[in-house]
Amino acid sequence: MIGKAVKGDLIVISSIDRLGRTYRETLEQWRIITKEKECDVVVLDMPLLDTRRKGDLTGALISDIVLALLTYVANTERDHIRQRQKEGIQAAKLRGVKFGRPPKKRDPLWFIMLDNVQSGRFSRREAARILGVCHKTFIDWAKKQEAGIKLEIEI
């Protein structure tokens, strides 16, 4: 959107945190829009952040202060959300919650295909294709087999 903006455009955003993920990024985007592109900005949830009032030095000062403060608060809140999420994930793991896709069960032909790969009759890619899995899955299964990790067999 910023690439298409031209001098005099009005950019309306719902909240200041929509401009960036970090404090610095948000302030930099604001600077680019208002100074370089010379566009006006209206932030719907913060009427003080309306750059259409030109020539009002006090209004501009208040707008800059509010922008810096709100951007800082939004960035701090994002950091807190990430921290709480991290803590929640750790607590869930301690309770035994499993994340991600369940492991794919091996076809009963797995051991035959592994023998064929080890004897050189098939490449790992060919064996994976025959078993209907991706090459990486075949390699992971082989590594787990070597490490003695039990994997479920599909019956």
Secondary structure, DSSP 8 states (H G I E B T S, - for coil): -TTT--TT-EEEES-GGGG-SSHHHHHHHHHIIIIIS--EEEETT-TT-BTT-TT-HHHHHHHHHHHHHHHHHHHHHHHHHHHHHHHHHHHHHHTT---SS----B-TTHHHHHHHHHHTSS-HHHHHHHHTS-HHHHHHHHHHHHHT----B--
